[in-house]
Amino acid sequence: MRTLRVSLLIFTFIASALASRPVWAQSPTNEELKRELDRKDQQIRQLLERLERVERLVGARPDKPGAPPAVAVPPAAAQAGEAADKEKEAKRIFRVFGTLETEGRWRDNRNIGNKDDGSSSNLYVRRVFVGADVTPADFVVGTLILQSEYVGTSRTNQDGSASATPQVDKATISLGRDDIPVYGVGGFRVQPFGAFYNHLITDPMTQDAYEVKRAGATIGSRLPLWGLDLSATVYQGETQVGKLFEANLFDAGVVRRSTAVGVREERDGLRSFNVTVAATPVEQLALGVGYLSEPGGNRRNQTGAVWGALNVWDATVEAEYMHALARERYWDTNAGALLPASAEERILAAGLAYRLFPDLELAGRYERYWDDGLGLNAGIWRAQDRFSVGASYTLLKRDGFTVKSMVEYRGTDIERPKGSQAVNWRDELFGRLSISYE
């Protein structure tokens, strides 16, 4: 290769030298030709020395004609590249993520049931969790999340008793691949029923009342038509109606479940299930429908749900509607007996979010709870309309970390019987600062 390069260079320089002489010039003497060849030879040597220096810097040239020169990688750089490849492979197999949220809360009345109790304010850690995904193969994903909530306060945002004891928030094994339409999920998690759209600090009424977090098993199918996702889940317990009584939508100190007062025991076994269908007809539109059924007192507790979200430019419109199709009869502690009729409640949550700037989002939500006569029959207060507005601003987003600040105002209209000590309107303010990594 070196001999060939030298020959080509010599031929090129001789040809250029001859071509540069005018055709009418006299023929050169032998002495002139010798001087010319010596000068060209010196130029060739200089070019070869430069070529060798370049080759030492960038590595040997490839044998394939027309290919770019291969860069010689120093041993240290090669080891660093191998380490980076191994780290990338490790991240694919094992991924760690987490969130820390600090929150402040102010209420004009600490107790809906007594308007004379006065205001309250709290500062606490709303949530801290750490989780990991393990993917030993492209069709298996194991997920574990440990979480602690309401660290530093005794009351939740739903006025329930808070506990900061760390708990397992999610522990699942998922089986499925993108090229296979069937998948399965088993373990403890929020079971697939409802969308629970949220751009604010507080959870919507639908999530407070209908979120089912329980161990269960799901089998589903994803189809290419409209992005259809069909799933069926079985789980144990009477979880959903229990959540309804923790949502602080009515006076759960007077109206209680029969299991809570010892009239009957909660049924055991895999007797609860839900079925959901989600679709994306177009990229900007997502729709879903679900049905849930659990054991109850004198009848099964059944709930239907529909939800949808539409994205238009920088705005997002979301809505979710839950309707109790059948409910057990609740216990009236004042009368010491079951209520004469069941109360099949309904809840609507509708929200609008607008991204004013890349890091600033404004959001609002309207919610309505219909108690189906529960408040009148039991003589208790119950929430009716709720209005929430807020904003979130991303302070930092880099290297997997996101730092965000949020504020929210929430106002709730309370219906109450005559002579009740309950408030008729409740004002609340929330602030949050969070840092997350994923």
N, C-alpha and C positions, 0 to 999 in steps of 0.2 A: 504494500500500500504506500509506503514512504517513497519507494523508487518511482512509482506511478505518479505521485503528486509532484516530485521533483521534475520528471520529464515533462509533465503538462505545464508546469511553471516556466521551464526553459523554452519550450515551444511557443508559449504565449508571448513571452517577452521578445524573442527573436522575431516572431511574426509582427508584433507591434512596432518593433524598431525598423524593420524593412518597410512596413506599410507607411511609416511616418516620413520616409524620404520621397522627395518629388520624383516623378517618373523621368523628368528631363535632366536630373542630376547626373554627374559623372559617376562611373562605377568606383566604389571605394577601394583603396589599396589594402594589402594584407595587414599593414600596420594599423590602419584605421579600424579594420574589422576586429583585430586582436584587442585593441583598447575598448571597443564597444562591447565585446563579449566579456572582458574582465569586469566592466562596470555592471553589466547585467547579472553576472555571476554573484557579485557582491550584493546586489539588490535581492537576488533570490535567497542568499544565505540569511539576510536580515529578515525576510518574510518567513522563512522556515523557523528561525529562532522565535519570532512572535507567535507562530502557530503552535510551537511546542509549549510556550508559556500559557497560551489559552487552553490547550488540552490538559495541562496539569491543573488548571483552575476548575474547569467544568467537567473533567473526566474524558474518557475515550469516546471518540465519535462512533455512532452505531454503524454497523455494516450495511444496514438497509438504506438504499439511496433515497434522498429526499426527506429522511426522518430527522427530527430535531436532535441536537446533541443531548445525550443523557447526562444528568447532573450527578456528579459523584457526591454521595452523602457521607460525611464523616461518621466514624463509629458512634460517637456520642449522640449525634442527631438521629442515627438509625435506631439506637436504643430508645431514645425519646419517642420516636414514631411508633415503635413496637409497644411501648408503654401506653401511648395514647390509644392505639388500637385495642389493647387489652382493656383499658378503662371504658372505652366505648362499648365493648362487648359486655363488660360487667354491668354497665348502666342498662343495657338491654335486658339483662337477666334480673337485675335487682335495682329497684328505684325507690328512693326515700322522698317523702314529702311531709309537710306539716304546716300548721297555722297557729298563731297566737293573736287573740283578740282582746283588747281592753275596752271596757264600755262604761259609760256614765248614763244615769237615768234619773229623771225628775218627774214626779206625779203630783198633780194638784190635790189628789186625795189618795191616801194609801190604801183605803178599803172602800170598794164600791158599795158595800152594804151599809156603811155608816158615814154619812156626809160630815160628821163632826170630828172625824179622826185626824184631819189635817193632812198637810202635804208630806212628801217623803223624797229623799234623794239618796242615791247610792253610787259608789264607784267600785268596780269589780272586774275580774277577768271573766269575760263571757264564755270564752271557749279556748282551750289549748288542746291540740291533738297532734299526734305524730303517726304516720302510716308508712307502709311499705308494700310494694308490688313485687312479686317474684314470678318470673316467666321462664321456667326451665325449658319450655318448648313453645312453638308458635301457636299452639292450640290450648295451652293451659296457663291460667293466670291466678295466682293466689294473692289475696289482699287482706291486710290486717291493719286496723286503725284503733289506737287507744286514745281515749278522750276524757277530759275533765271539764265540767261546766260550772258556771256561777261560783267561781272561787272568790270568796270575800263578801258574799251576801247570802241571806237566808231565804230570799224570795226570788222566784223566776219572773220572767216577763209576763207570764200568765197568772201571776199571783199564787202560784203553787209553792210548796216547800222545796227549797233547793238543796242539793247535795253535791259537794265538790269531790266526792270519791271517784277516782279514776275507774273507768269502765271500758269494756270493749264496745266500740261504736260500730265496727264492721269486721267480719271475719268470714270470707267467702272463697270458694274455688269456682272459677268460671272455665267452662269448656266450650270451645268454638273457634272456627276459622272463617275468614272473609269469603273463601271460595266454597264454603259449605253452608247451606241455608239453615241448619238446625244448631241450636246452642243450648247450654244448660248452666244454671247457677245454683249453688247450694251453700247454705250457711246463714249467718246472722247479718241482717242488713235492713234498710228501708225497702219493704216489698213494693213491687211496681204497681202502684195504684194512685193516679193523680200526677200532675205536673208540678204544682206548688211554685209557680213563677214568683220570683222575688228580686227586686232591685233596691230594696230598702233594708233597714237594720232588723226590724221585727218581722216575724214570720206571718204569712197570711192566715186568716181564719181557717181556710181549707186545710192547711198543714197542721195547725193546732188541733183540729178536730178529727182529721182522717188519716194522718200519717201512721202507717203500720210498720213498726220496727220490731221484727221478730225473726227467729230462725225458721227457715222454710226452704223449699226446693222449687225451682222454676225451670220449665222447659219452654223454649220459644223457637220461632222461625223468622228469619229475615228474608224477604222476597224483593226482587228488583223492581216490581211494579209499585210505583209511588213510594218506594222506600218502606213498604209495609213491615211492621214488626208485631207479630202476634205472640202472646205469652200466656201461660197458665201457671199459677202458683198455689201450692198448698202449704199451710202452716198451722201451728197449734195455738189455741187460746182464743179469748174474746177481747182482742186488743183494740179494735177500732172504736167501739162504743166506750171503752175505758178512756181513750184519748178525748172523746167528746166531753166527758165529765171533767177533764183536766184543762179544757180550753178557756175557762172563765167566761163563757158566753151566757151563763145563767147561774142562779144561786144553787151550787152543787152541795151546799151544806144542808139544804132542806129537801131537795129532790136527789135521790141516790139510787144506785142500782141495787137490785135485790141481793146480789152477791156481796155487796159492801156492808149490808146490815145482817148478814148471816141467814137470810131466808132460804137461800139455795147456794150450792157450790158451783164454781165455774167448771164447765165441762172440759174433760181432758181428751187428748188424742188429736190426730190430724183431721179436724172437723171444719176448719176454716179454709177458704180459697178465694182467689180473685182471678179474673180474666181481663186482659187489656189488649187493645189494638191501637197502634200508633202509625201515622202515615205522614209523608211529606210529598203532597201532590206536585208542588213546585218548590224551588229552593227557598223562597221567602215565606212559605206557609207550612206550619206544622199542626197536625190535628191528632186528637186521641179520644178514646172512649173506654170506659172500664166498668166492671161489675164486681162487687165484693159481697161475700156472704159469710156470716159467723153464727155460731150457736147463741141463743138468747134464752130469756126466761120462759115465756109462754109461746114464743115463735122465734124464728131465726131473724137476726138483724141483717138487713140487706141494703146496699147502697149502690146507686148508679152515679156515674161521673162523665162529663164531657169537658174537653179543654182545647185550646187552640192559641197559636201565637203567629203574628204577622209582622215581618220586618220590611219597612219601607224606608229606603235611604238611611238616615241616622235615627229613625224612630222605630220603636217596637211597641206593638199593641198586644196585650195578653189577657185572656179571660179563662175562668174555670168555674164550673157549676157542679155542685154536689147535691144529690137529692136522696133522702132516705126513702127507700121503697117499702120497707117494713121495719118496725121497731117493737121490741119487748115493752111491756108496761113497767114504768119506774115506780119506786117506792117513795111515798110522801111521809116524811118523818113527823110532820105536824099531825097528820091524821092517823099515823101508825098503820097504814095499809097501802096497797097498790093503787095507783091512780086509776080512775075508771076507764081511761082510754090511753092508747099509745100516742106519742107525739113524733110525727115523721118530719123532722126538720129539713131545711134547705139552706144552702149557703152559696152566695155568689161573690167572686173576687175578680175584679177587672182592673188592669193596670196599664200605665203608659210610661215609657221611658224614652228620653231624648238625649243623644250625645251631642252636647253643645260644642265641646271641643274634644280633641282626642283623649284628654285625661279627665274631662269633667262630664258627668252624666246627671241629669235631672230626672226625677221619677215621682209618680203619684199613683195612688191606689184607692179604689172605692170598694167597700165590702158591705154585704147585707146578710143578716141572719134572720130567718123566719123560724119561729119556734113551734108552729102548728098548734097554738093555744096552750102550750105548756105553762107559760107564766100566769095566764088567767086561771087555769085549772088548779094550779098549786099556790097561787097568790105570792109569787116571787118576782124579783127583778130579773131582767134579761137584756142583753145587748141587742141593738137593732142595726143602726148604721154606723159605719166607721170610715173615717177619711184620714189618709196618710200622705204626706209630701216629704221629699228629702232630696239629698244630693250626695254624690260620692266623687272623690277626687283622688287620682292615682299620683302619689308623691314620688314613687320610684318603681321602675320596672327594668331589672337588669340581672343577668346571670342566673335566671330562675327565681329571683326574689321579686316580690311585689309588696309595696307598702302603700296602704290606702287609708284615707280618712272618710268618714261618713257622718251625716247628721240626718235626723228625722223628727218630724212632729206628727203625733197621732191623736186624733180626737174621736171619742166613742159616744154615741147617743144611747142612753140607758132608759128603757121602759120600766116603770115600777108601779106597783099597786098604790092606791090612795093610802095615805098615812104611813108609808114606808120611810125608813131612815136612809134608804139608798140614794146615791147621787143621781142626777138626771143627765149629767154630761161629765166626761172625764178627759182632761188634757194631759198629754205626756210628751216629754222631750227625751231624745236619745242621741248619744254621740259615741262614735267608735273609732279606734285606731287599730289597724291590723297589719301584721306582717306574715307573709306566706312564702313557702318555697315548694317548687315542684319541678 
